[in-house]
Amino acid sequence: MKTKTILAGLALTVALGTAPALAQKSSDTLRIVLRDAVTNVDPYYNQLRTGLVIAHQAWDNLIYRDPDTFQPKPLLATSWKIDDDLTIDFTLRQGVKFHNGDPFSADDVVYTLNLVSAADSKISTPSNANWIEKAEKLDNYTVRVKLKRPVPAALEYFAMVLPIYPKAYREKVGPDGYAKAPVGAGPYKITRAEAHQVDFERFDGYYDSPKGKPAIGKLQVRFVPDAATEMTELLAGRAEFIWNFNPDQFESVSRIPTLQALRQESMRVGFIRLDAAGRSGANNPITNVKVRQAIFHAIDREQIAKELVRGGSRVPPAPCYPSQFGCDGDVAVKYNYDPAKAKQLLAEAGFPNGFETELVTYVLPQWAASVQSYLNAVGIKAKISQLQVQALVQRCSRGECPMDMGSWGSYSINDVSAIMPVYFGGGNDDYARDAEVQKLLETAGTTMDTAKRKANYTAAIKRATEQAYWVPLHTYVTTYGLSKTVGMKTYADEMPRFWLAKWQ
């Protein structure tokens, strides 16, 4: 209600000709407001989409993935050669400088890859790097990377989630010092890194890369606690960019003359994770497969996608994004919306009157409330615990979530290896702990044989959906709210490229 009032008030202000100045074009500063604050701006030590977005502005990887074609292009590496299933040789770009002036060389690549792939690295998403055996310096501008196993999607990982550290600087300041004053080799340099704000300036020493040199001189990223505040900042003229706002507000924002609203389906999948393994308590009813199947049948996922998410959202048939290699929706067990079936399964499981549980979430409150309502209709009384993203990640990684509702964007990697091993691979995010599924995923991820990969992913999906471990709710349709003074293209990989933005 608060946001609707603000929307109406601003529309009247615009009509009367007294709208606030919505752009910082005069100061060449693009103001970005987000609600998912990162506790550590170092890209390896957070697993938030916000962190990935920040990383791609300030750090460069060895490879650049073209956002239109998804084809790999040279970035910090000018070329690469896959010698065999376990060896990749990279030829590095010469003349590159980090933001502090240090020259880029093989030493930085070897340092970074060996650090983050080490067993004791404690990076937030180990599966992004734990397939690397070691990196070796062949000369100042050639690096050989040895893999522990064949990784068919290796080039995608090098392009999306393996940014390069400056070795000398990071060793000098240490991990904590680096998080406070990070240095990369990307198109923007970070000039301020605090819990509530991250500031960037265009790096004038940036090399001639596929990203191109930024048109906008400065970025200011501020973090706010909730979606309502985020929208308020845009409407009040204190921001030129927000995203993932409530789809209910899309048309209202579109009607404001000074603003533009954009929509783009992304690779992000909304889900409910169910504690089948009993990590949150041995007496958790959700350890019963019939209870989990009842939860699937209780929720009208098609209605949520169509009426709440909107913009072309779909219900993925399997626990992955439909375009990802290996995402075989044909074998997934289908759970249609059937409250009567849900009640029958609950009764068969020994819960004819339902039970009480907790739904931990960070998604839009109305989305969680919809799921809560569907569950309540069949007797499952789920108390909602609404948390910030990082707080939920930390809590659930400790095994303290009987049922949680969130999303996963696969770091925009178009391969099942970027999603299913995260939730079914035996790590902190795995609430299924199914040895059979783990083995199938491991086999699929350790062979270059396409047919064998597909067969194992297919079997893993069949088993995981039979057991109803993880409810794929809907694909995300990213909503963008921008000042009309900003020209910016959106992409399906859910990666805002602010270095491509321009004033108009």
C-alpha positions in Angstrom: 0.0 0.0 0.0 2.8 2.4 0.9 4.5 1.9 -2.5 1.2 2.3 -4.4 0.7 5.6 -2.6 4.1 6.8 -3.6 3.5 5.8 -7.2 0.3 7.7 -7.3 1.9 10.7 -5.6 4.8 10.8 -8.0 2.5 10.5 -11.0 0.6 13.5 -9.8 3.9 15.4 -9.3 5.0 14.6 -12.8 1.6 15.7 -14.2 2.0 19.1 -12.4 5.4 19.6 -13.8 7.3 19.4 -10.5 8.9 16.0 -10.7 12.3 15.6 -9.0 15.4 15.5 -11.1 15.7 11.8 -11.6 19.1 11.6 -13.1 22.7 12.2 -12.0 23.7 12.7 -15.6 25.3 16.0 -14.7 27.6 14.4 -12.3 28.1 11.4 -14.6 27.1 9.0 -11.7 24.7 6.1 -12.3 23.0 5.5 -9.0 22.0 1.8 -8.4 19.9 0.7 -5.5 19.7 -3.0 -4.5 18.3 -4.8 -1.5 20.6 -7.8 -1.5 23.7 -6.5 0.4 26.9 -8.4 0.1 28.8 -8.9 3.4 32.0 -9.4 1.5 32.6 -7.7 -1.8 35.3 -10.3 -2.7 33.6 -12.3 -5.4 34.7 -15.7 -4.2 33.3 -15.2 -0.7 29.7 -14.5 -1.4 27.2 -16.4 -3.4 24.7 -13.7 -4.1 23.7 -12.5 -7.6 24.5 -9.0 -6.3 28.1 -10.1 -5.7 28.4 -11.6 -9.1 27.1 -8.4 -10.7 29.7 -6.3 -8.7 32.4 -8.7 -9.7 31.9 -8.4 -13.4 32.1 -4.6 -13.2 35.4 -4.5 -11.4 37.2 -7.8 -12.1 38.0 -9.6 -15.4 38.1 -13.3 -16.0 40.3 -15.2 -18.5 37.4 -15.6 -20.9 34.5 -13.3 -21.9 31.1 -14.9 -22.7 29.3 -13.0 -25.4 25.9 -12.1 -23.9 24.1 -12.5 -27.2 25.6 -15.7 -28.5 27.0 -17.3 -25.3 30.2 -17.9 -27.3 33.6 -17.6 -25.5 35.8 -14.7 -26.5 39.3 -13.6 -25.3 39.5 -11.4 -22.2 42.6 -11.7 -19.9 43.5 -14.7 -22.0 44.0 -14.1 -25.7 43.6 -17.8 -26.6 43.3 -21.2 -25.0 44.0 -24.8 -26.1 42.4 -27.9 -24.7 45.2 -30.4 -24.9 43.2 -33.3 -23.5 40.3 -33.8 -21.2 42.4 -32.7 -18.2 44.6 -29.9 -19.5 43.9 -26.4 -20.7 46.7 -24.0 -21.8 46.0 -20.3 -21.6 48.0 -17.6 -23.5 47.6 -14.4 -21.5 47.1 -10.8 -22.7 50.2 -8.6 -22.3 50.1 -5.0 -21.2 47.2 -5.3 -18.8 47.3 -3.3 -15.6 45.3 -3.9 -12.4 43.6 -0.9 -10.8 46.6 -0.2 -8.5 49.0 -0.2 -11.5 50.4 -3.7 -10.9 51.1 -5.5 -14.2 49.0 -8.6 -14.9 50.9 -11.9 -15.6 50.8 -15.6 -15.2 51.7 -15.3 -11.5 48.3 -13.7 -10.8 46.4 -16.5 -12.6 48.3 -19.3 -10.9 47.9 -17.6 -7.5 44.2 -17.1 -8.0 43.3 -20.5 -9.3 45.4 -22.5 -6.8 44.0 -20.4 -3.9 40.3 -20.8 -4.7 40.5 -24.5 -5.7 42.3 -25.5 -2.6 40.4 -27.8 -0.2 40.7 -25.3 2.6 39.8 -22.2 0.5 36.3 -21.8 2.1 35.0 -20.0 -0.9 31.2 -19.7 -0.9 30.5 -22.0 -3.8 33.2 -24.7 -3.8 31.8 -26.4 -6.9 32.8 -23.4 -9.0 36.5 -24.2 -8.5 37.0 -27.6 -6.8 37.4 -29.4 -10.2 40.8 -27.6 -10.7 43.8 -29.8 -9.7 46.4 -27.0 -10.1 47.6 -24.2 -12.3 51.2 -24.0 -13.5 53.2 -21.1 -14.9 54.9 -22.1 -18.2 56.2 -18.6 -18.7 55.1 -15.0 -17.8 52.2 -15.2 -20.2 51.3 -18.9 -20.4 49.5 -20.9 -17.8 48.6 -24.6 -17.8 45.5 -25.6 -15.8 45.2 -29.3 -14.8 41.8 -30.6 -14.0 40.9 -33.3 -11.5 38.3 -34.6 -13.9 36.9 -33.7 -17.3 34.6 -30.7 -17.0 32.6 -30.1 -20.1 31.5 -26.6 -19.0 35.0 -25.5 -17.9 35.1 -22.5 -20.3 31.8 -21.3 -19.0 33.2 -21.4 -15.4 36.3 -19.5 -16.5 34.1 -16.9 -18.1 31.6 -16.4 -15.4 32.9 -17.3 -11.9 36.7 -17.3 -11.9 37.9 -13.6 -11.7 41.6 -13.0 -11.3 43.2 -11.5 -8.2 46.4 -9.3 -8.3 48.8 -11.7 -6.4 51.2 -9.1 -5.0 48.5 -6.7 -3.7 46.3 -9.4 -2.1 49.2 -11.1 -0.4 50.3 -7.7 0.9 46.9 -6.6 2.4 45.6 -10.1 3.2 42.0 -11.3 2.7 40.4 -8.9 5.1 42.3 -5.9 3.7 41.4 -7.0 0.2 37.7 -7.1 1.0 37.9 -3.6 2.3 39.9 -2.2 -0.6 39.6 -4.6 -3.5 41.6 -4.3 -6.7 40.7 -6.0 -10.0 41.4 -5.5 -13.7 37.9 -4.8 -14.9 36.4 -1.7 -16.6 35.5 -0.1 -13.3 37.6 0.2 -10.2 36.1 0.1 -6.7 36.7 3.3 -4.7 34.5 2.5 -1.7 33.5 -0.9 -0.3 31.2 -0.7 2.7 28.3 -2.7 4.1 25.8 -0.2 2.8 27.5 1.2 -0.3 30.0 0.3 -3.0 31.3 3.0 -5.3 33.0 2.6 -8.7 35.0 4.9 -11.1 35.8 4.2 -14.7 39.3 2.7 -14.9 41.1 4.9 -17.4 43.8 2.4 -17.8 41.5 -0.4 -18.9 42.8 -2.3 -21.9 41.0 -2.8 -25.2 38.7 -5.7 -24.3 35.4 -7.2 -25.6 33.6 -5.4 -22.8 34.6 -2.1 -24.1 35.4 1.1 -22.1 32.5 2.4 -20.0 30.5 5.4 -21.2 29.4 6.4 -17.7 32.1 7.6 -15.4 30.9 6.5 -12.0 28.6 3.9 -10.4 27.1 4.2 -6.9 25.6 1.0 -5.5 23.6 1.5 -2.3 21.9 -1.3 -0.4 18.5 -0.9 1.2 16.6 -3.4 3.4 13.5 -4.2 1.4 11.7 -3.9 -2.0 9.5 -1.0 -0.8 12.4 1.2 0.1 14.1 0.2 -3.2 11.1 1.4 -5.2 10.8 4.5 -3.1 14.4 5.5 -4.0 13.6 5.1 -7.7 10.4 7.1 -7.5 11.9 9.9 -5.4 14.7 10.4 -7.9 17.5 9.1 -5.7 18.3 6.2 -8.1 18.4 5.5 -11.8 18.4 1.7 -11.6 16.6 -0.9 -9.5 15.7 -4.5 -10.4 13.6 -7.4 -9.3 10.8 -5.2 -8.1 7.3 -6.5 -7.5 5.7 -7.4 -10.9 2.4 -5.9 -9.7 4.0 -2.5 -10.0 5.3 -3.0 -13.6 2.5 -1.2 -15.4 2.4 1.7 -12.8 6.1 2.3 -13.3 5.7 2.2 -17.1 3.2 5.0 -16.9 5.5 7.4 -15.2 6.9 9.7 -17.9 10.4 9.9 -16.5 10.8 6.2 -15.9 11.0 3.0 -18.0 10.1 -0.5 -16.9 11.7 -3.5 -18.6 11.2 -7.3 -18.4 13.5 -10.2 -19.3 13.1 -13.9 -18.4 16.3 -15.1 -16.8 17.9 -18.5 -16.1 17.0 -18.1 -12.4 14.7 -20.7 -10.9 12.5 -20.1 -7.9 12.3 -23.2 -5.7 11.2 -24.7 -2.3 13.9 -26.9 -0.8 12.5 -29.6 1.5 14.5 -31.2 4.4 14.2 -34.8 3.3 17.4 -35.7 5.2 16.1 -34.4 8.5 19.0 -32.0 9.0 16.7 -29.5 10.9 15.4 -32.2 13.2 14.8 -36.0 13.1 11.1 -35.5 13.8 10.5 -33.3 10.8 7.5 -34.6 8.9 9.1 -33.6 5.6 11.4 -36.5 5.9 8.5 -38.6 4.7 8.3 -38.8 0.9 4.5 -38.7 0.9 4.6 -35.5 2.8 7.0 -34.0 0.2 4.8 -35.2 -2.6 1.8 -33.7 -0.9 3.6 -30.3 -0.8 4.2 -30.6 -4.6 0.5 -31.3 -5.2 -0.7 -28.6 -2.8 0.9 -25.6 -4.6 -0.6 -24.2 -7.8 2.7 -23.4 -9.4 1.2 -22.5 -12.8 -0.9 -19.9 -11.1 2.0 -18.4 -9.2 4.0 -18.2 -12.5 1.2 -16.6 -14.4 -0.4 -14.3 -11.8 2.4 -13.4 -9.4 5.7 -13.6 -11.4 4.2 -12.8 -14.8 6.0 -11.7 -17.9 6.2 -15.1 -19.4 7.4 -17.0 -16.3 7.2 -20.8 -16.7 7.1 -23.8 -14.3 10.3 -25.8 -14.9 9.5 -29.5 -15.0 12.8 -30.5 -13.5 15.2 -29.0 -10.8 17.1 -27.0 -13.4 16.5 -24.3 -16.0 15.1 -25.8 -19.2 17.8 -24.7 -21.6 20.7 -26.1 -19.5 22.5 -29.0 -20.9 21.2 -32.2 -19.2 17.9 -30.7 -18.0 15.6 -33.5 -19.0 12.1 -32.5 -18.2 10.6 -35.4 -20.0 11.6 -38.0 -17.3 10.7 -35.8 -14.4 7.7 -37.0 -12.3 4.8 -34.6 -12.9 3.0 -33.2 -9.9 -0.2 -31.3 -11.0 -2.1 -29.0 -8.6 -4.4 -31.4 -6.7 -5.3 -30.4 -3.1 -7.4 -33.5 -2.7 -4.4 -35.7 -3.6 -2.2 -33.7 -1.2 -4.6 -34.3 1.7 -4.7 -38.0 0.8 -0.9 -38.3 0.8 -0.7 -36.5 4.1 -3.2 -38.9 5.6 -1.3 -41.9 4.2 1.9 -40.4 5.8 0.2 -40.3 9.2 -0.7 -36.6 9.2 -4.5 -36.5 8.4 -4.8 -33.1 10.2 -1.6 -31.7 8.8 1.2 -30.3 10.8 3.1 -27.1 11.7 6.4 -26.2 10.2 8.5 -23.2 9.2 9.0 -21.6 5.7 12.3 -19.6 5.7 12.5 -17.2 2.8 13.9 -14.0 1.3 11.6 -13.7 -1.7 8.9 -11.1 -2.1 6.6 -11.5 0.9 3.5 -11.9 -1.3 5.0 -14.8 -3.1 5.8 -16.6 0.1 2.3 -15.7 1.4 0.8 -17.4 -1.6 2.7 -20.6 -0.9 1.8 -20.4 2.7 -1.9 -20.1 1.7 -1.7 -23.1 -0.6 -0.1 -25.2 2.2 -2.6 -24.1 4.8 -5.4 -25.2 2.6 -4.3 -28.8 2.9 -3.5 -28.6 6.6 0.2 -27.7 6.6 0.6 -24.6 8.8 3.8 -23.0 7.7 5.1 -20.0 9.7 7.0 -17.6 7.5 10.4 -16.4 8.6 11.4 -13.5 6.3 15.1 -13.0 6.2 17.7 -11.1 4.2 19.4 -13.2 1.6 22.7 -13.6 3.4 21.1 -14.5 6.7 19.1 -17.2 5.0 22.1 -18.6 3.2 24.0 -18.8 6.5 21.2 -20.4 8.4 20.3 -23.0 5.8 23.9 -23.9 5.3 24.0 -24.9 8.9 21.1 -27.3 8.4 18.5 -25.3 10.2 15.8 -24.9 7.6 12.9 -27.4 7.5 11.6 -25.8 4.3 13.0 -22.7 2.5 11.9 -20.7 -0.5 14.6 -19.1 -2.6 16.1 -18.9 -6.1 19.2 -20.0 -7.9 20.6 -18.4 -11.1 23.3 -21.0 -11.8 25.8 -18.1 -12.1 24.3 -17.9 -15.6 26.1 -21.1 -16.6 24.0 -23.0 -19.2 24.7 -26.5 -17.8 23.1 -28.7 -15.2 26.4 -28.9 -13.4 25.8 -25.3 -12.2 22.7 -26.1 -10.3 22.0 -29.7 -9.4 25.3 -30.5 -7.7 24.8 -27.4 -5.5 21.5 -28.8 -4.1 22.1 -32.6 -4.5 25.9 -32.9 -4.3 26.4 -33.6 -0.6 27.5 -30.1 0.4 26.0 -27.6 2.9 23.1 -26.8 0.5 22.0 -30.4 0.1 18.9 -31.3 2.1 18.3 -34.5 0.2 21.6 -36.3 1.0 20.7 -39.0 -1.5 23.8 -41.1 -2.2 22.4 -42.4 -5.5 21.7 -38.9 -6.9 25.1 -37.7 -5.7 26.8 -40.6 -7.6 24.9 -39.9 -10.8 25.8 -36.2 -10.7 29.4 -37.0 -10.0 29.5 -39.4 -13.0 27.8 -36.9 -15.2 30.3 -34.2 -14.2 33.4 -36.3 -14.8 33.1 -37.3 -18.4 33.3 -35.6 -21.7 31.0 -38.2 -23.2 27.9 -36.2 -24.1 25.6 -39.3 -24.2 26.9 -40.5 -20.9 26.4 -37.1 -19.3 22.9 -36.9 -20.5 22.0 -40.4 -19.3 23.3 -39.7 -15.8 21.6 -36.3 -15.5 18.4 -37.9 -16.7 18.6 -40.6 -14.1 19.4 -38.1 -11.4 16.4 -36.0 -12.4 14.1 -39.0 -12.4 15.3 -40.0 -8.9 15.2 -36.5 -7.4 11.6 -35.9 -8.7 10.3 -39.3 -7.7 11.5 -38.5 -4.1 10.2 -34.9 -4.4 13.3 -33.4 -2.8 13.1 -29.9 -4.4 10.1 -28.1 -5.8 10.8 -26.0 -8.9 8.3 -23.2 -8.6 8.9 -20.9 -11.6 11.4 -19.2 -13.7 12.2 -15.7 -12.8 11.3 -12.8 -15.0 13.6 -10.0 -14.0 12.0 -6.6 -13.8 14.1 -3.5 -14.3 13.2 0.0 -13.3 15.3 2.7 -14.9 15.4 6.5 -15.4 14.7 7.3 -19.1 18.0 9.1 -19.1 19.7 5.7 -19.0 20.1 3.5 -22.1 20.8 -0.1 -21.1 20.2 -3.5 -22.7 19.0 -6.4 -20.7 20.1 -10.0 -21.2 18.8 -13.5 -20.4 21.8 -14.3 -18.3 20.6 -11.9 -15.5 23.8 -9.9 -15.7 23.4 -6.1 -15.8 26.4 -4.8 -17.8 26.7 -1.3 -16.5 29.9 -0.8 -18.5 27.6 -0.9 -21.6 25.1 1.6 -20.1 25.0 5.2 -21.5 23.2 8.5 -20.9 20.6 9.4 -23.4 
